[in-house]
Amino acid sequence: MPEVIVARHAGFCPGVRAATERLARAIDGRRAGERIFTLGHLIHNEDYNRSLEEQGVTAVSAADLPALAATATPVSPVTVFIRAHGIPRETSALLAALSRTHAGFCFVDCTCPFVEKIHRIASEASEGEGARQHLLLCIGSAHHPEVEGFMSCFDGEKYVFADADSFGAALSGVLREKLSSKVPVMVAQTTQNLTEWKKCQKLLQNLCTNAKIFDTICNVTDLRQTEAASLARVCDGMIVIGGKESSNTAKLTDICRGLCPDTLRVADRTDLPRVRPFALTHRKVGIAAGASTPSEIIEEVHKTMSEMENFAELLDSTPIKTLNTGEIVTGTVMHVTDTELQLDLGAGVTGYIKAERVTDDPSVKLTEAYKPGDTVEAKVIRVSDIDGVAELDKRRVDSFKNWEKVVEAKEAGAVLEATVAEVVKGGLVIRYMGNRVFVPASQSGVPKDGDLAPLKGTDVRFKIIEIKQPGNKAIGSIRAVVREERRAAEQAFWAEIEEGKSYTGVVKSMTSYGAFVDLGGVDGMVHTSELSWKHIKSPAEVVSVGQTVTVYVKSFDAEKKRISLGYKTEESNPWVIFTSQYQVGDVVPVKIVSMMPFGAFAEIVDGVDGLIHISQIAMTRIGKPADVLEIGQSVDAKIIEIDNDKQKVSLSIRALLEEVATAEEAMPEDAAVEEAPVEE
């Protein structure tokens, strides 16, 4: 006989189990004369539906409802159960109307909560102008009752795609132009293949940045598919049990067949004769089952394969694990997404940890930090014994474990580093190794009444300055670290400073007599006279607060903590620039900048002016410079003298005029232009 492994999560999902249990209670408590129906098959399983018919519960269609309601009376009431897959919005409205008008008619909604969620998403997307603005996209089976139901809740343009290939083709074709004018809202059928769903998500995200994508695959479906895939990898034969119309069973079969080619699908008891021959040809056989498969069918398949084992004993051998809120548990990672971890806690109990309860660091991607098989310790915060699931919090365990490290950091005066998580009344909250550290505003390093908001999300260095017990409360200080680092920087600065040494600093503030520059924890002052070679009225003519500048030390007093800085350099000296470019005898273009009774001053280069004496302006005597020149006028002048000691330049326009006149006088008479004869 082969080794047989039954998937832990084979059989009814929570939604199907709840629907079947509600119907079972109704059948057991049925009143005299009461007739019970299901709207369509309650679940996709032929054996189960035959069993209902034997108990007098038949399936009806939406078209049968008006006539059925008309026969209902208080003496012979009619109760209709809505299937777990849900129903279209129009059918829901019809049921509500019939229940109001017929006293003996009522209905029980057994729609799965995961399916109801998609109904809400579609309805909300259709509210107001939503139907015109949105485009509803579904990855699933277009004619499946579940899909038909929630797609009916959206009034706008909508499409259903079976897989990533058909969706990708549509994105390149019919949907391409539509996405430029509408916001896509994408959902998945609750039993959709997770791999196909992820491919579709990626295709849409690569093309559209404003898409609204909802992860609507049932957690149990996801877990069931992951578990089936794991079994298929290690078995040489797989049996997948589920109804012929069951969508999730079909997807389980495809997953298993892709990993284990020898996969047999079993619909109901009529397929049992095929099971034993299949089992005899394999060494290890895995059994998986769809969400609508009763445990009795799974048991019969298992018994058929091996009469040596009893299915009930197999289940009893694994005791039901009871979890309590607040308990610390250890689980094995079964499945990882960017939004949560799924853990096997043993004995069929599944744990879920949302991303925000795994770590406080938003930059951590769960798919990169964890992999199946990893062991994780977490605290139980909520338990559902019915569904066999527990919601966990890893941060709380980390916080407890790491609290001692916080205490040790306080005692050692250690500098810690973490990200500011929140800005709250009175200060900041930092999450350090799972623990909350409060930093009062006075310890934030921000000036009094300053804005703390810019610090949110930034990495800061801080110290623990106080521990409060009980409650594991920690008070931190950013200012203490800033103060210590500044003091250390000052000591290093004064130990290395020397005259002539250059520094790169930032202009911190300005006064009428100069600018103060932060050299990295130490301030120095650049006098106005050291900012520019030209006379300036304000430092703001040369620098601005926040500007990065290169300065050098002119002098310093370490005892008084004073530093005199220089900003202007010999290379930027206008006189040096002038003398490197021009010499006596050169003709230069100049601009008249001012006039005096004795002459006009003209700018040669920025920062160097030359004097054109009144006697050098024209060839004839003039009364004042303004008779010939005007401010702003550009003229050519000749350099006739350079006084390096006094840094003065003498210019002459007259010298150029005389040269022109001399050249004209030297021209031969025969070079004159002959006058043309006058015709009589």
C-alpha positions as CSV (number, residue, x, y, z in Angstrom):
1,M,0.0,0.0,0.0
2,P,1.2,3.5,-0.7
3,E,2.0,6.1,1.9
4,V,-1.1,8.4,2.0
5,I,-0.9,12.0,3.0
6,V,-4.1,14.0,3.5
7,A,-3.9,17.8,3.3
8,R,-4.7,19.4,6.6
9,H,-7.0,21.9,5.0
10,A,-8.9,19.5,2.8
11,G,-12.6,19.9,2.8
12,F,-15.1,22.5,3.7
13,C,-13.8,26.1,3.9
14,P,-15.3,28.3,6.7
15,G,-17.9,29.9,4.4
16,V,-19.2,26.6,3.1
17,R,-19.1,25.0,6.6
18,A,-21.2,27.9,8.0
19,A,-23.7,27.6,5.1
20,T,-24.1,23.8,5.5
21,E,-24.4,24.0,9.3
22,R,-27.1,26.7,9.1
23,L,-29.1,24.6,6.7
24,A,-28.6,21.5,8.8
25,R,-29.9,23.3,11.9
26,A,-32.9,24.5,9.8
27,I,-33.7,21.0,8.6
28,D,-33.4,19.6,12.2
29,G,-35.7,22.3,13.5
30,R,-38.1,22.3,10.6
31,R,-41.7,23.2,11.7
32,A,-44.7,21.2,10.5
33,G,-45.6,22.2,7.0
34,E,-42.4,24.2,6.4
35,R,-40.8,23.8,3.0
36,I,-37.1,24.5,2.6
37,F,-35.4,25.3,-0.7
38,T,-31.9,26.4,-1.8
39,L,-31.5,29.1,-4.5
40,G,-29.3,27.1,-6.8
41,H,-27.1,24.4,-5.3
42,L,-25.9,25.5,-1.9
43,I,-22.5,24.2,-2.7
44,H,-20.9,22.5,-5.7
45,N,-20.9,18.9,-4.6
46,E,-23.1,16.3,-6.2
47,D,-23.2,13.9,-3.2
48,Y,-24.2,16.7,-0.8
49,N,-26.9,17.9,-3.1
50,R,-28.4,14.4,-3.5
51,S,-28.4,14.1,0.3
52,L,-30.4,17.4,0.5
53,E,-33.0,16.1,-2.0
54,E,-33.4,12.9,0.1
55,Q,-34.2,15.2,3.1
56,G,-36.8,17.1,1.1
57,V,-34.7,20.2,0.3
58,T,-34.6,21.0,-3.4
59,A,-32.9,23.6,-5.5
60,V,-34.9,26.3,-7.3
61,S,-33.9,29.1,-9.7
62,A,-34.5,32.8,-9.5
63,A,-37.3,32.5,-12.0
64,D,-39.2,30.1,-9.7
65,L,-39.2,32.5,-6.7
66,P,-42.4,34.5,-7.5
67,A,-44.5,31.4,-7.9
68,L,-43.0,29.8,-4.9
69,A,-43.6,32.8,-2.7
70,A,-47.2,32.9,-3.8
71,T,-47.7,29.5,-2.3
72,A,-46.3,30.5,1.1
73,T,-48.6,30.9,4.0
74,P,-48.1,31.1,7.8
75,V,-49.3,27.5,8.0
76,S,-47.1,26.4,5.1
77,P,-44.2,28.7,5.1
78,V,-41.3,28.7,2.6
79,T,-37.7,29.3,3.5
80,V,-35.1,29.8,0.8
81,F,-31.3,29.5,1.5
82,I,-29.0,31.6,-0.5
83,R,-25.9,29.7,-1.6
84,A,-22.4,30.4,-0.3
85,H,-21.4,31.8,-3.7
86,G,-23.9,34.7,-3.3
87,I,-26.5,35.9,-5.9
88,P,-26.8,38.8,-8.3
89,R,-28.1,42.2,-7.0
90,E,-31.4,41.8,-8.9
91,T,-32.2,38.5,-7.3
92,S,-31.4,39.9,-3.9
93,A,-33.8,42.7,-4.5
94,L,-36.5,40.3,-5.7
95,L,-36.1,38.1,-2.5
96,A,-36.4,41.2,-0.3
97,A,-39.6,42.3,-2.1
98,L,-41.2,38.9,-1.9
99,S,-40.4,38.6,1.8
100,R,-42.2,41.9,2.4
101,T,-45.3,41.0,0.4
102,H,-45.8,37.4,1.4
103,A,-46.1,36.7,5.1
104,G,-45.0,33.0,4.9
105,F,-42.0,33.6,2.7
106,C,-38.5,34.3,4.1
107,F,-34.9,33.7,3.0
108,V,-31.6,33.0,4.8
109,D,-28.4,34.6,3.3
110,C,-25.5,32.1,3.5
111,T,-23.2,34.1,1.3
112,C,-19.6,33.6,2.2
113,P,-18.1,36.7,4.0
114,F,-15.2,36.8,1.5
115,V,-17.7,37.0,-1.3
116,E,-19.7,39.6,0.5
117,K,-16.6,41.7,0.6
118,I,-16.3,41.7,-3.2
119,H,-20.0,42.7,-3.4
120,R,-19.2,45.8,-1.2
121,I,-16.1,46.7,-3.3
122,A,-18.2,46.6,-6.5
123,S,-21.0,48.5,-5.0
124,E,-18.8,51.2,-3.5
125,A,-16.9,51.6,-6.9
126,S,-20.3,52.3,-8.5
127,E,-21.5,54.9,-6.0
128,G,-22.0,58.5,-7.2
129,E,-19.9,59.1,-10.3
130,G,-18.0,55.9,-9.7
131,A,-19.7,53.9,-12.4
132,R,-18.6,56.5,-15.0
133,Q,-15.1,57.0,-13.5
134,H,-14.2,53.4,-12.8
135,L,-13.5,50.2,-14.8
136,L,-14.2,47.0,-12.9
137,L,-11.9,44.2,-13.8
138,C,-12.2,40.6,-12.4
139,I,-9.8,37.7,-12.7
140,G,-12.0,34.6,-12.5
141,S,-14.6,32.4,-14.3
142,A,-17.1,34.7,-16.1
143,H,-20.0,32.3,-15.8
144,H,-19.4,31.2,-12.2
145,P,-22.3,32.1,-9.9
146,E,-20.0,33.9,-7.5
147,V,-18.6,36.1,-10.3
148,E,-22.0,36.8,-11.8
149,G,-23.2,37.8,-8.4
150,F,-20.6,40.5,-7.5
151,M,-20.2,41.8,-11.0
152,S,-23.9,42.6,-11.0
153,C,-23.2,45.2,-8.2
154,F,-21.3,47.5,-10.5
155,D,-23.2,49.6,-13.0
156,G,-20.3,50.8,-15.2
157,E,-18.1,49.1,-17.7
158,K,-16.7,45.8,-16.6
159,Y,-14.7,42.8,-17.8
160,V,-13.9,39.3,-16.6
161,F,-10.6,37.5,-17.6
162,A,-9.9,33.8,-17.0
163,D,-6.1,34.1,-16.6
164,A,-3.0,36.3,-17.0
165,D,-2.7,35.5,-20.8
166,S,-6.1,36.8,-21.7
167,F,-5.8,39.8,-19.3
168,G,-2.4,40.7,-20.8
169,A,-3.8,40.5,-24.3
170,A,-6.7,42.8,-23.3
171,L,-4.3,45.3,-21.8
172,S,-2.5,45.6,-25.1
173,G,-5.8,45.8,-27.0
174,V,-9.3,46.7,-25.9
175,L,-8.4,48.1,-22.4
176,R,-5.4,50.2,-23.4
177,E,-7.3,53.4,-24.3
178,K,-9.9,52.9,-21.6
179,L,-7.2,52.9,-18.9
180,S,-6.2,56.4,-19.9
181,S,-9.6,57.8,-19.0
182,K,-10.8,55.5,-16.2
183,V,-9.5,54.2,-12.9
184,P,-9.3,50.4,-12.9
185,V,-10.7,48.5,-9.9
186,M,-9.5,44.9,-9.9
187,V,-10.7,42.0,-7.9
188,A,-10.3,38.2,-8.0
189,Q,-12.7,35.4,-7.6
190,T,-12.2,34.0,-4.1
191,T,-11.0,30.7,-5.4
192,Q,-8.7,32.1,-8.1
193,N,-5.3,30.6,-8.6
194,L,-2.9,32.7,-6.6
195,T,0.0,32.5,-9.2
196,E,-2.3,33.8,-12.0
197,W,-3.6,36.5,-9.7
198,K,-0.1,37.8,-9.0
199,K,0.8,37.8,-12.7
200,C,-2.3,39.9,-13.4
201,Q,-1.5,42.3,-10.6
202,K,1.9,42.9,-12.0
203,L,0.7,43.4,-15.6
204,L,-1.8,46.1,-14.4
205,Q,0.7,47.8,-12.1
206,N,3.3,48.0,-14.9
207,L,0.8,49.8,-17.1
208,C,-1.3,51.8,-14.6
209,T,-0.1,53.7,-11.5
210,N,-3.6,54.6,-10.2
211,A,-5.1,51.2,-10.2
212,K,-7.2,50.1,-7.2
213,I,-6.3,46.4,-6.6
214,F,-8.1,44.4,-3.9
215,D,-6.7,41.0,-2.7
216,T,-10.0,39.1,-2.5
217,I,-8.7,35.5,-2.8
218,C,-10.0,33.7,0.3
219,N,-7.2,33.1,2.8
220,V,-8.2,29.5,3.2
221,T,-8.2,29.1,-0.6
222,D,-4.7,30.5,-0.7
223,L,-3.6,28.2,2.1
224,R,-5.4,25.2,0.4
225,Q,-3.6,25.9,-2.9
226,T,-0.2,26.4,-1.2
227,E,-0.6,23.2,0.8
228,A,-1.7,21.2,-2.3
229,A,1.3,22.5,-4.2
230,S,3.6,21.4,-1.4
231,L,2.1,17.9,-1.4
232,A,2.3,17.6,-5.2
233,R,6.0,18.3,-5.1
234,V,6.8,15.4,-2.8
235,C,4.2,12.8,-4.0
236,D,4.3,10.7,-7.2
237,G,0.5,10.7,-7.3
238,M,-2.2,13.2,-6.3
239,I,-5.9,12.8,-5.8
240,V,-8.0,16.0,-5.8
241,I,-11.6,15.6,-4.6
242,G,-14.4,18.0,-5.4
243,G,-17.6,18.5,-7.4
244,K,-17.6,18.7,-11.2
245,E,-18.9,22.3,-11.1
246,S,-16.5,23.3,-8.3
247,S,-14.2,26.1,-9.6
248,N,-11.7,25.9,-6.7
249,T,-11.4,22.1,-7.2
250,A,-10.6,22.7,-10.9
251,K,-7.9,25.2,-9.9
252,L,-6.5,22.7,-7.3
253,T,-6.3,20.1,-10.0
254,D,-4.5,22.4,-12.4
255,I,-2.0,23.3,-9.6
256,C,-1.3,19.7,-8.7
257,R,-1.2,18.4,-12.3
258,G,1.4,21.1,-13.0
259,L,3.7,19.7,-10.3
260,C,2.7,16.1,-10.3
261,P,1.5,15.0,-13.8
262,D,-0.2,11.8,-12.4
263,T,-3.1,13.6,-10.8
264,L,-6.6,12.1,-10.5
265,R,-9.7,14.2,-10.0
266,V,-12.5,12.5,-8.0
267,A,-16.0,14.1,-8.1
268,D,-18.1,11.9,-5.8
269,R,-18.7,8.3,-4.7
270,T,-19.3,7.2,-8.2
271,D,-15.6,7.8,-8.9
272,L,-14.4,5.6,-6.0
273,P,-13.8,2.5,-8.3
274,R,-11.0,4.5,-10.0
275,V,-9.2,5.2,-6.7
276,R,-7.9,1.8,-5.7
277,P,-6.1,1.0,-9.0
278,F,-4.6,4.4,-9.0
279,A,-3.3,4.0,-5.4
280,L,-1.7,0.6,-6.2
281,T,0.6,2.1,-8.8
282,H,2.2,4.8,-6.6
283,R,4.5,4.8,-3.6
284,K,3.3,8.1,-2.1
285,V,-0.1,9.7,-2.7
286,G,-1.4,13.0,-1.6
287,I,-5.1,13.9,-1.1
288,A,-6.4,17.4,-1.5
289,A,-10.0,18.5,-1.6
290,G,-12.0,21.5,-2.7
291,A,-13.8,23.9,-0.4
292,S,-17.2,22.2,-1.1
293,T,-16.1,18.6,-0.4
294,P,-17.7,17.0,2.7
295,S,-15.3,15.2,5.1
296,E,-17.3,12.0,4.5
297,I,-16.2,11.9,0.8
298,I,-12.6,12.5,1.8
299,E,-12.8,9.7,4.4
300,E,-14.3,7.2,1.8
301,V,-11.5,8.0,-0.7
302,H,-8.9,7.4,2.0
303,K,-10.5,4.2,3.2
304,T,-10.7,2.9,-0.4
305,M,-6.9,3.5,-0.8
306,S,-5.9,1.8,2.5
307,E,-8.2,-0.2,4.7
308,M,-5.4,-0.4,7.2
309,E,-5.9,3.2,8.2
310,N,-9.0,4.7,9.5
311,F,-9.7,8.3,8.5
312,A,-11.2,9.1,11.8
313,E,-8.2,7.8,13.6
314,L,-6.0,9.8,11.3
315,L,-7.9,13.0,12.4
316,D,-8.0,11.9,16.1
317,S,-4.2,11.3,16.1
318,T,-3.7,15.0,15.7
319,P,-5.4,16.6,18.7
320,I,-7.2,19.9,18.3
321,K,-4.9,22.6,19.6
322,T,-6.5,25.2,21.8
323,L,-5.1,28.7,21.7
324,N,-5.7,31.5,24.2
325,T,-5.4,35.2,23.6
326,G,-2.1,36.5,25.0
327,E,-0.4,33.1,24.6
328,I,3.1,33.1,23.0
329,V,3.2,30.5,20.2
330,T,5.8,29.3,17.7
331,G,4.9,28.5,14.1
332,T,6.4,27.6,10.8
333,V,6.0,29.9,7.8
334,M,3.8,28.3,5.2
335,H,3.1,31.2,2.8
336,V,4.5,34.7,2.5
337,T,3.0,37.8,0.7
338,D,3.9,41.4,1.1
339,T,0.9,42.0,3.3
340,E,1.0,39.0,5.7
341,L,2.7,35.8,6.9
342,Q,0.8,32.5,7.2
343,L,2.0,30.1,9.9
344,D,1.3,26.5,10.6
345,L,0.8,26.4,14.4
346,G,0.3,22.6,14.4
347,A,-2.8,20.5,14.7
348,G,-4.6,22.2,11.8
349,V,-4.4,25.7,13.3
350,T,-3.3,28.5,11.0
351,G,-1.8,31.7,12.2
352,Y,-1.9,35.0,10.3
353,I,0.4,38.0,11.0
354,K,-0.3,41.2,9.1
355,A,2.7,43.1,7.8
356,E,2.3,46.0,10.3
357,R,2.3,43.4,13.2
358,V,5.5,41.7,11.9
359,T,7.8,44.8,12.1
360,D,7.7,48.5,12.7
361,D,10.0,49.1,9.7
362,P,7.9,50.0,6.7
363,S,10.9,49.4,4.3
364,V,11.0,45.7,5.2
365,K,9.4,43.5,2.4
366,L,8.1,40.3,4.0
367,T,8.7,38.3,0.7
368,E,12.4,39.2,1.1
369,A,12.8,38.8,4.8
370,Y,10.9,35.5,5.2
371,K,10.6,32.2,3.3
372,P,8.5,29.0,3.8
373,G,10.0,26.9,6.6
374,D,11.2,29.8,8.7
375,T,10.3,29.6,12.4
376,V,8.4,32.6,13.9
377,E,7.5,33.3,17.5
378,A,4.4,35.6,18.0
379,K,1.7,36.5,20.5
380,V,-1.9,35.5,20.0
381,I,-4.3,38.5,19.8
382,R,-7.4,36.9,18.4
383,V,-8.6,33.3,18.0
384,S,-11.4,31.8,15.9
385,D,-11.9,28.2,17.0
386,I,-14.6,27.7,14.4
387,D,-12.3,28.5,11.5
388,G,-9.2,27.1,13.2
389,V,-7.3,30.4,12.6
390,A,-5.5,32.8,14.9
391,E,-4.3,36.4,14.4
392,L,-0.9,37.0,15.8
393,D,1.5,39.8,16.6
394,K,5.2,39.3,16.3
395,R,6.1,42.8,17.4
396,R,4.9,42.2,20.9
397,V,7.2,39.2,21.4
398,D,10.1,41.2,19.9
399,S,9.3,44.1,22.2
400,F,9.3,41.8,25.3
401,K,12.6,40.2,24.2
402,N,14.3,43.4,23.4
403,W,13.2,45.5,26.4
404,E,16.3,44.4,28.3
405,K,18.4,45.8,25.4
406,V,16.6,49.2,25.9
407,V,17.4,49.1,29.7
408,E,21.0,48.2,28.9
409,A,21.3,51.1,26.5
410,K,20.1,53.5,29.2
411,E,22.7,52.1,31.7
412,A,25.5,52.3,29.2
413,G,24.5,55.7,27.8
414,A,24.6,54.1,24.3
415,V,23.6,56.1,21.2
416,L,20.8,54.3,19.4
417,E,19.4,54.8,15.9
418,A,15.8,54.3,14.7
419,T,13.0,55.9,12.6
420,V,10.5,58.5,14.0
421,A,7.2,56.6,13.8
422,E,4.8,59.3,14.9
423,V,4.5,63.0,15.9
424,V,2.2,63.2,18.9
425,K,1.1,65.8,21.3
426,G,4.1,66.9,23.2
427,G,6.8,65.1,21.2
428,L,7.8,62.2,19.1
429,V,7.4,58.4,19.2
430,I,10.3,56.2,18.1
431,R,9.9,52.4,17.7
432,Y,13.1,50.7,18.7
433,M,13.4,46.9,18.4
434,G,9.6,46.7,19.0
435,N,9.6,49.1,21.9
436,R,8.0,52.5,22.1
437,V,10.3,55.3,23.0
438,F,8.8,58.8,23.7
439,V,10.9,61.8,22.9
440,P,9.5,65.0,24.5
441,A,9.5,68.1,22.3
442,S,12.1,69.7,24.6
443,Q,14.4,66.7,23.8
444,S,13.8,66.6,20.0
445,G,16.5,69.1,19.1
446,V,13.9,71.4,17.5
447,P,13.7,74.9,18.9
448,K,10.8,75.7,21.3
449,D,7.4,75.8,19.6
450,G,9.1,74.6,16.4
451,D,7.4,72.2,13.9
452,L,8.1,68.6,14.7
453,A,6.2,67.2,11.7
454,P,9.3,67.1,9.3
455,L,10.9,64.6,11.6
456,K,8.3,61.9,11.0
457,G,9.8,59.1,8.9
458,T,13.4,60.3,9.4
459,D,16.2,58.3,10.9
460,V,17.5,59.8,14.1
461,R,20.2,59.1,16.7
462,F,19.0,59.2,20.3
463,K,19.7,58.1,23.9
464,I,17.5,56.6,26.5
465,I,17.5,59.1,29.4
466,E,14.8,57.6,31.6
467,I,13.1,54.2,32.2
468,K,9.7,54.0,33.9
469,Q,8.4,50.8,35.5
470,P,6.0,49.2,35.5
471,G,4.8,49.4,31.9
472,N,8.2,49.3,30.1
473,K,8.1,53.0,29.3
474,A,11.2,54.6,27.9
475,I,12.0,58.4,27.5
476,G,14.5,59.3,24.8
477,S,16.5,62.4,23.8
478,I,17.7,63.4,20.4
479,R,19.0,66.7,21.8
480,A,21.4,64.9,24.1
481,V,23.1,63.1,21.2
482,V,23.2,66.3,19.1
483,R,24.8,68.2,22.0
484,E,27.4,65.5,22.6
485,E,28.2,65.2,18.9
486,R,28.5,69.0,18.6
487,R,30.8,69.1,21.6
488,A,33.0,66.4,20.2
489,A,33.1,68.1,16.8
490,E,34.1,71.4,18.5
491,Q,37.0,69.7,20.4
492,A,38.2,68.1,17.2
493,F,37.9,71.4,15.3
494,W,39.9,73.5,17.8
495,A,42.6,70.8,18.0
496,E,43.2,71.1,14.2
497,I,42.5,74.7,13.4
498,E,45.3,76.9,11.9
499,E,45.5,80.2,10.1
500,G,45.1,79.9,6.3
501,K,43.2,76.6,6.6
502,S,40.2,76.4,4.3
503,Y,36.8,75.1,5.4
504,T,33.5,74.5,3.6
505,G,30.6,75.9,5.8
506,V,27.1,77.1,5.6
507,V,26.0,80.7,6.1
508,K,24.1,80.6,9.4
509,S,23.1,84.3,9.9
510,M,24.0,87.8,8.9
511,T,24.4,91.2,10.6
512,S,25.2,94.7,9.2
513,Y,28.9,94.1,9.7
514,G,29.3,90.5,8.4
515,A,28.1,86.9,8.0
516,F,28.4,84.0,10.5
517,V,29.4,80.7,9.0
518,D,28.8,77.3,10.6
519,L,32.0,75.3,10.0
520,G,30.5,72.1,11.5
521,G,29.7,72.7,15.1
522,V,31.8,75.9,15.3
523,D,30.8,79.3,14.0
524,G,33.2,81.8,12.4
525,M,32.6,85.4,11.2
526,V,33.4,86.9,7.8
527,H,33.6,90.7,8.1
528,T,31.8,92.7,5.4
529,S,35.2,93.9,4.1
530,E,36.3,90.3,3.7
531,L,33.3,89.3,1.6
532,S,34.0,91.4,-1.5
533,W,36.8,93.4,-3.1
534,K,34.2,96.0,-3.9
535,H,32.6,98.2,-1.3
536,I,29.3,96.7,-0.2
537,K,26.6,98.0,2.1
538,S,25.3,94.6,3.3
539,P,26.5,90.9,3.3
540,A,23.3,90.0,1.5
541,E,24.8,91.5,-1.6
542,V,27.3,88.6,-1.7
543,V,25.9,85.6,0.3
544,S,22.6,84.4,1.6
545,V,21.5,82.3,4.7
546,G,21.8,78.6,4.0
547,Q,24.4,79.1,1.2
548,T,27.4,76.8,1.2
549,V,30.6,78.7,1.0
550,T,34.4,78.1,1.1
551,V,36.2,80.2,3.6
552,Y,39.7,80.3,5.2
553,V,40.9,81.2,8.7
554,K,42.4,84.7,8.9
555,S,42.9,84.6,12.7
556,F,41.4,82.8,15.8
557,D,41.3,83.0,19.6
558,A,40.8,79.5,21.0
559,E,40.2,80.8,24.5
560,K,37.5,83.2,23.5
561,K,36.2,80.8,20.8
562,R,36.4,83.4,18.1
563,I,37.3,82.9,14.5
564,S,37.9,85.6,11.8
565,L,37.3,84.2,8.3
566,G,38.2,85.4,4.9
567,Y,36.0,84.8,1.8
568,K,37.5,86.9,-0.9
569,T,40.7,85.5,-2.4
570,E,43.6,86.9,-4.4
571,E,42.5,85.0,-7.4
572,S,39.2,86.9,-7.3
573,N,40.9,90.3,-6.8
574,P,39.6,92.5,-9.6
575,W,42.9,94.4,-9.8
576,V,44.8,91.0,-10.3
577,I,42.3,90.1,-13.0
578,F,42.7,93.5,-14.7
579,T,46.5,93.5,-14.7
580,S,46.7,90.0,-16.0
581,Q,44.7,91.0,-19.0
582,Y,45.7,94.6,-19.8
583,Q,48.7,96.9,-20.0
584,V,49.6,100.5,-20.9
585,G,48.8,101.2,-24.6
586,D,45.9,98.7,-24.8
587,V,42.6,100.0,-26.2
588,V,39.7,98.7,-24.1
589,P,35.9,99.0,-24.3
590,V,34.7,100.8,-21.1
591,K,31.4,102.0,-19.7
592,I,30.9,105.4,-18.1
593,V,29.8,104.9,-14.5
594,S,30.1,108.3,-12.9
595,M,31.2,111.9,-13.7
596,M,33.0,114.6,-11.7
597,P,34.0,118.2,-12.7
598,F,37.5,117.0,-13.4
599,G,36.6,114.0,-15.5
600,A,34.6,110.7,-15.9
601,F,35.1,107.3,-14.3
602,A,34.7,104.3,-16.6
603,E,34.4,100.6,-15.7
604,I,37.1,98.5,-17.4
605,V,36.4,95.1,-15.6
606,D,34.0,94.4,-12.7
607,G,35.6,96.1,-9.7
608,V,38.2,98.2,-11.6
609,D,37.4,101.7,-12.8
610,G,39.7,104.1,-14.8
611,L,39.7,107.9,-14.8
612,I,39.2,109.8,-18.1
613,H,40.5,113.2,-17.2
614,I,38.5,116.1,-18.7
615,S,41.5,117.0,-20.8
616,Q,41.5,113.4,-22.3
617,I,37.8,113.4,-23.3
618,A,38.0,115.5,-26.5
619,M,40.5,117.1,-28.8
620,T,39.1,120.6,-28.0
621,R,38.5,122.2,-24.6
622,I,35.1,121.3,-23.0
623,G,33.3,122.9,-20.1
624,K,32.4,119.6,-18.3
625,P,32.4,115.8,-19.1
626,A,28.7,115.8,-19.5
627,D,29.0,117.9,-22.6
628,V,30.4,114.9,-24.5
629,L,29.6,111.8,-22.4
630,E,26.7,110.3,-20.5
631,I,26.4,107.7,-17.7
632,G,25.9,104.2,-19.1
633,Q,27.5,105.0,-22.4
634,S,30.0,102.5,-23.8
635,V,33.1,103.9,-25.5
636,D,36.6,102.8,-26.5
637,A,39.5,104.3,-24.5
638,K,43.3,103.8,-24.4
639,I,45.1,102.9,-21.2
640,I,47.8,105.6,-20.8
641,E,48.9,104.9,-17.2
642,I,48.7,102.1,-14.6
643,D,49.6,102.9,-10.9
644,N,50.0,99.5,-9.2
645,D,50.8,101.0,-5.8
646,K,47.6,103.0,-5.7
647,Q,45.7,100.7,-8.0
648,K,44.7,103.5,-10.3
649,V,44.2,103.6,-14.1
650,S,44.3,106.6,-16.4
651,L,42.3,106.4,-19.7
652,S,42.2,108.6,-22.7
653,I,39.6,109.0,-25.5
654,R,41.5,112.0,-26.9
655,A,44.6,109.8,-27.7
656,L,42.4,107.6,-30.0
657,L,40.9,110.7,-31.7
658,E,44.4,112.2,-32.3
659,E,45.6,108.9,-33.8
660,V,42.7,109.0,-36.2
661,A,43.4,112.6,-37.2
662,T,47.1,112.0,-37.7
663,A,46.3,109.0,-39.9
664,E,44.1,111.2,-42.1
665,E,46.7,113.9,-42.4
666,A,49.3,111.4,-43.5
667,M,47.1,110.2,-46.4
668,P,48.6,111.2,-49.9
669,E,46.6,113.8,-51.9
670,D,46.3,111.5,-54.9
671,A,44.5,109.1,-52.6
672,A,41.7,111.6,-52.3
673,V,38.6,110.7,-54.2
674,E,38.3,112.7,-57.5
675,E,35.1,114.7,-58.0
676,A,33.0,113.5,-60.9
677,P,32.7,116.1,-63.7
678,V,29.5,118.0,-63.8
679,E,27.5,117.5,-67.0
680,E,26.4,120.7,-68.8
